[in-house]
Amino acid sequence: MNPSVSGVAVAWRPGIADLLQTYAAAGRLGFTEVIAENTAPMQIPRAVLELGVPVVAHGVTLGLAGADRPATDRLTRLAELAEALCSPFVSEHVAFVRASDSPDPLHGDVLEAGHLLPPPRTPDSLDVLVDNIRIAQDQLPVPLAVENIAATFTWPEDTFNEPDFLTELVERTGVRLVLDVANLYASATARGSDPVADLARFPLDAVAYLHVAGGTERDGLYLDTHAHPMPPPVLSLLTTAVEAYAGRPLPGIMLERDTDVSPETVDPEFTKLTEAVLTRG
């Protein structure tokens, strides 16, 4: 399965619009990504369109792993944005983000977590996720790719490990994956597993592109903050991921940063990312 995007990339943010234009003009930017909830289909920033590279519509609130079905209005908006951007695919997350759509006297019509939460990795949970992904696939005009999240806890009833859970998801739906290396590292260290061993079991042929971001350790817990430089263990895991594609096409790799976004913070990280990819022999 060939990747849909290639090269190194940075997620588009207004504070680095000029920097990304410089990368694109120099042929250094393979693609980019916009947060779907922050980008109206009819009001896409001109600076995004002028980059001249593929742009992925990246959603964060669809809640595909939730018990409720994906909202039609959210899917319609994602579809319209993907068409306006000529996106190669839409990406989302293997997560739930809200508790219900039924009225609640304290919280209104819905309980929003404001965070990407991991579903239980059980057969029943997988069935729900499979159904929701199929619904989304049917309503989107381009392929769907789903991302592993940074999970700082596991559920007592879990019966799958994360690689096996995602492998079965891919086999049952044909969905693509966004492999977030920093999220993989955060989840593995939180649950006490070996991130390199977990990476080796991921369905790498299904990966459409990779994410990487910075983080920090706090009280013995690694937090994927998208606001710090990539620490050495994450950068090392990224290098391992690149090496895992020896002999086959390497998917595109994207740097994400959401806080303290400036040319001064992003450019050194983009250089590190480029150097990690160049180690590929």
C-alpha positions as CSV (number, residue, x, y, z in Angstrom):
1,M,0.0,0.0,0.0
2,N,1.7,3.2,-1.1
3,P,1.6,6.3,1.0
4,S,-0.6,9.1,-0.1
5,V,1.8,11.9,0.8
6,S,5.6,11.9,1.1
7,G,8.4,14.1,2.3
8,V,8.8,16.1,5.5
9,A,6.1,18.5,6.6
10,V,4.9,20.9,9.2
11,A,1.3,21.4,10.3
12,W,0.0,24.8,9.2
13,R,-0.4,27.4,11.8
14,P,-0.9,31.2,11.2
15,G,2.2,32.1,13.2
16,I,4.5,30.2,10.8
17,A,2.7,30.9,7.5
18,D,5.7,32.8,6.0
19,L,8.2,30.1,7.2
20,L,6.1,27.4,5.5
21,Q,6.0,29.4,2.3
22,T,9.8,29.6,2.4
23,Y,10.0,25.8,2.8
24,A,7.6,25.3,0.0
25,A,9.4,27.6,-2.3
26,A,12.6,25.8,-1.7
27,G,11.0,22.4,-2.3
28,R,11.5,21.4,1.3
29,L,7.8,21.0,2.3
30,G,6.2,17.8,1.1
31,F,2.7,18.6,2.4
32,T,0.8,20.2,5.3
33,E,-2.3,19.8,7.4
34,V,-5.0,22.1,8.8
35,I,-7.1,21.6,11.8
36,A,-10.6,21.1,10.3
37,E,-12.5,22.7,13.2
38,N,-10.4,25.9,12.8
39,T,-10.8,26.1,9.0
40,A,-14.1,26.9,7.3
41,P,-14.5,25.4,3.8
42,M,-15.4,28.8,2.3
43,Q,-12.8,30.8,4.3
44,I,-9.5,28.8,3.8
45,P,-6.6,31.1,4.4
46,R,-5.0,32.2,1.1
47,A,-1.6,31.4,2.6
48,V,-2.6,27.7,2.8
49,L,-3.7,27.5,-0.8
50,E,-0.6,29.3,-2.1
51,L,1.8,26.7,-0.6
52,G,1.2,24.5,-3.6
53,V,1.5,21.2,-1.6
54,P,-1.1,18.6,-0.6
55,V,-3.2,19.8,2.4
56,V,-4.7,17.2,4.7
57,A,-8.0,18.1,6.5
58,H,-7.3,17.0,10.1
59,G,-10.3,16.6,12.5
60,V,-10.2,16.5,16.3
61,T,-13.9,16.3,17.4
62,L,-15.6,13.6,15.4
63,G,-15.3,11.1,18.2
64,L,-15.2,7.9,16.1
65,A,-14.6,5.7,19.1
66,G,-17.6,7.0,21.0
67,A,-20.8,5.0,21.4
68,D,-22.8,7.5,19.4
69,R,-22.7,7.6,15.6
70,P,-20.6,10.3,13.9
71,A,-22.7,13.4,13.6
72,T,-23.9,14.0,10.0
73,D,-23.2,17.8,10.2
74,R,-19.6,17.2,11.3
75,L,-19.0,14.7,8.5
76,T,-20.6,17.1,6.0
77,R,-18.3,19.9,7.1
78,L,-15.2,17.6,6.9
79,A,-16.3,16.5,3.4
80,E,-16.8,20.0,2.2
81,L,-13.4,21.1,3.6
82,A,-11.6,18.1,2.0
83,E,-13.1,19.0,-1.4
84,A,-12.2,22.7,-1.0
85,L,-8.6,21.7,-0.2
86,C,-8.4,18.9,-2.7
87,S,-7.2,16.9,0.3
88,P,-5.7,13.4,-0.5
89,F,-7.6,12.2,2.6
90,V,-9.3,13.3,5.9
91,S,-7.6,12.3,9.1
92,E,-9.1,11.9,12.6
93,H,-8.3,10.0,15.8
94,V,-9.0,6.7,17.5
95,A,-10.7,8.4,20.4
96,F,-13.9,9.4,22.0
97,V,-14.5,13.1,23.0
98,R,-18.0,13.3,24.4
99,A,-20.2,11.3,26.7
100,S,-23.7,11.6,25.1
101,D,-26.0,13.6,23.0
102,S,-28.9,13.2,25.4
103,P,-30.1,16.2,27.5
104,D,-28.5,16.7,30.8
105,P,-29.7,19.3,33.4
106,L,-26.2,20.3,34.4
107,H,-24.3,20.2,31.1
108,G,-26.9,20.8,28.4
109,D,-27.2,18.4,25.5
110,V,-23.7,16.9,25.5
111,L,-20.8,16.2,27.8
112,E,-17.6,17.3,26.0
113,A,-14.3,16.1,27.4
114,G,-12.2,18.7,25.7
115,H,-9.6,16.0,25.2
116,L,-9.0,13.0,23.0
117,L,-9.7,9.9,25.2
118,P,-8.8,6.3,24.5
119,P,-11.6,3.8,24.1
120,P,-11.4,0.5,25.9
121,R,-9.6,-2.0,23.7
122,T,-12.2,-4.7,23.8
123,P,-14.1,-6.6,21.1
124,D,-17.3,-4.6,21.7
125,S,-15.5,-1.3,21.6
126,L,-13.8,-2.4,18.4
127,D,-17.2,-3.3,16.8
128,V,-18.4,0.2,17.6
129,L,-15.3,1.8,16.1
130,V,-15.5,-0.3,13.0
131,D,-19.2,0.7,12.5
132,N,-18.4,4.4,13.0
133,I,-15.5,4.3,10.6
134,R,-17.5,2.7,8.0
135,I,-20.2,5.4,8.4
136,A,-17.5,8.1,8.0
137,Q,-15.9,6.3,5.0
138,D,-19.3,6.2,3.3
139,Q,-19.9,10.0,3.7
140,L,-16.4,11.3,3.0
141,P,-15.3,12.0,-0.6
142,V,-11.7,10.9,0.1
143,P,-10.1,8.1,2.1
144,L,-10.1,8.3,5.9
145,A,-6.9,7.9,8.1
146,V,-7.1,7.6,11.9
147,E,-4.4,8.4,14.4
148,N,-3.3,6.7,17.6
149,I,-3.6,9.1,20.5
150,A,-1.4,9.7,23.5
151,A,-3.1,7.7,26.2
152,T,-1.9,8.2,29.7
153,F,-4.1,5.4,31.1
154,T,-5.6,2.1,30.1
155,W,-8.9,0.5,30.9
156,P,-9.1,-2.5,33.3
157,E,-11.2,-4.4,30.7
158,D,-8.7,-4.1,27.9
159,T,-8.2,-7.3,26.0
160,F,-6.2,-6.0,23.0
161,N,-2.8,-4.3,23.0
162,E,-2.8,-1.2,20.8
163,P,-0.9,-2.7,17.8
164,D,-3.3,-5.6,17.6
165,F,-6.3,-3.4,18.1
166,L,-5.3,-1.2,15.2
167,T,-4.3,-4.1,13.0
168,E,-7.7,-5.7,13.3
169,L,-9.3,-2.3,12.7
170,V,-7.4,-1.9,9.5
171,E,-8.2,-5.5,8.4
172,R,-11.9,-5.0,9.0
173,T,-12.3,-1.5,7.4
174,G,-9.4,-0.8,5.1
175,V,-8.9,2.5,6.9
176,R,-5.5,4.2,6.7
177,L,-3.5,5.2,9.8
178,V,-1.7,8.3,10.9
179,L,1.1,6.9,13.1
180,D,1.9,9.5,15.7
181,V,5.4,8.5,17.0
182,A,5.3,10.9,19.9
183,N,1.8,9.6,21.0
184,L,3.1,6.0,20.7
185,Y,6.0,6.9,23.0
186,A,3.8,8.7,25.5
187,S,1.3,5.8,25.6
188,A,4.0,3.1,25.9
189,T,5.8,4.8,28.7
190,A,2.6,5.5,30.6
191,R,1.6,1.8,30.5
192,G,5.1,0.5,31.0
193,S,5.6,-1.2,27.6
194,D,8.5,-0.9,25.2
195,P,7.8,1.7,22.5
196,V,10.2,0.1,20.0
197,A,8.6,-3.3,20.5
198,D,5.1,-1.7,20.1
199,L,6.2,0.1,16.9
200,A,7.5,-3.1,15.4
201,R,4.0,-4.6,15.7
202,F,2.1,-1.7,14.2
203,P,0.5,-2.3,10.7
204,L,3.1,-0.1,9.0
205,D,1.9,-0.8,5.5
206,A,-1.4,0.9,6.4
207,V,0.2,4.2,7.4
208,A,-0.7,7.2,5.3
209,Y,1.7,9.5,7.1
210,L,3.4,10.0,10.4
211,H,3.2,12.7,13.1
212,V,5.8,13.7,15.5
213,A,5.8,16.4,18.2
214,G,7.6,17.6,21.3
215,G,6.8,17.0,24.9
216,T,8.2,17.0,28.4
217,E,8.4,14.7,31.4
218,R,6.5,15.7,34.6
219,D,6.5,13.7,37.8
220,G,7.8,10.6,35.9
221,L,5.1,10.8,33.2
222,Y,5.8,11.8,29.6
223,L,3.4,14.4,28.4
224,D,2.9,14.9,24.7
225,T,2.5,18.7,24.8
226,H,3.0,19.8,21.2
227,A,4.7,22.8,22.9
228,H,8.3,21.6,23.5
229,P,11.2,20.3,21.4
230,M,11.3,16.7,20.5
231,P,13.2,14.9,23.3
232,P,15.9,12.4,22.4
233,P,13.8,9.3,23.1
234,V,11.0,10.5,20.7
235,L,13.6,11.5,18.1
236,S,15.2,8.1,18.5
237,L,11.9,6.3,18.0
238,L,11.2,8.4,14.9
239,T,14.6,7.3,13.5
240,T,13.6,3.7,14.3
241,A,10.3,4.2,12.5
242,V,12.1,5.6,9.4
243,E,14.4,2.6,9.4
244,A,11.4,0.2,9.6
245,Y,10.5,1.3,6.1
246,A,13.7,0.2,4.5
247,G,13.0,-1.4,1.2
248,R,9.5,0.2,0.8
249,P,8.1,3.7,0.3
250,L,8.5,6.0,3.4
251,P,5.2,7.8,4.2
252,G,5.4,11.5,4.8
253,I,6.4,12.7,8.2
254,M,4.8,15.8,9.8
255,L,5.9,18.0,12.7
256,E,3.1,19.3,14.9
257,R,3.3,22.3,17.2
258,D,0.4,24.0,18.9
259,T,1.8,26.3,21.5
260,D,4.7,28.8,21.3
261,V,4.5,28.5,17.5
262,S,7.1,30.7,15.8
263,P,9.8,30.4,13.2
264,E,12.3,30.4,16.0
265,T,10.8,27.4,17.7
266,V,9.7,25.4,14.6
267,D,12.7,25.8,12.3
268,P,15.2,23.9,14.6
269,E,12.7,21.1,15.0
270,F,12.1,20.9,11.3
271,T,15.8,20.6,10.8
272,K,16.0,17.7,13.2
273,L,13.1,16.0,11.4
274,T,14.7,16.5,8.0
275,E,18.0,15.0,9.3
276,A,16.2,12.0,10.8
277,V,14.6,11.3,7.4
278,L,18.0,11.7,5.6
279,T,19.4,8.9,7.7
280,R,17.3,6.5,5.7
281,G,19.7,4.4,3.6
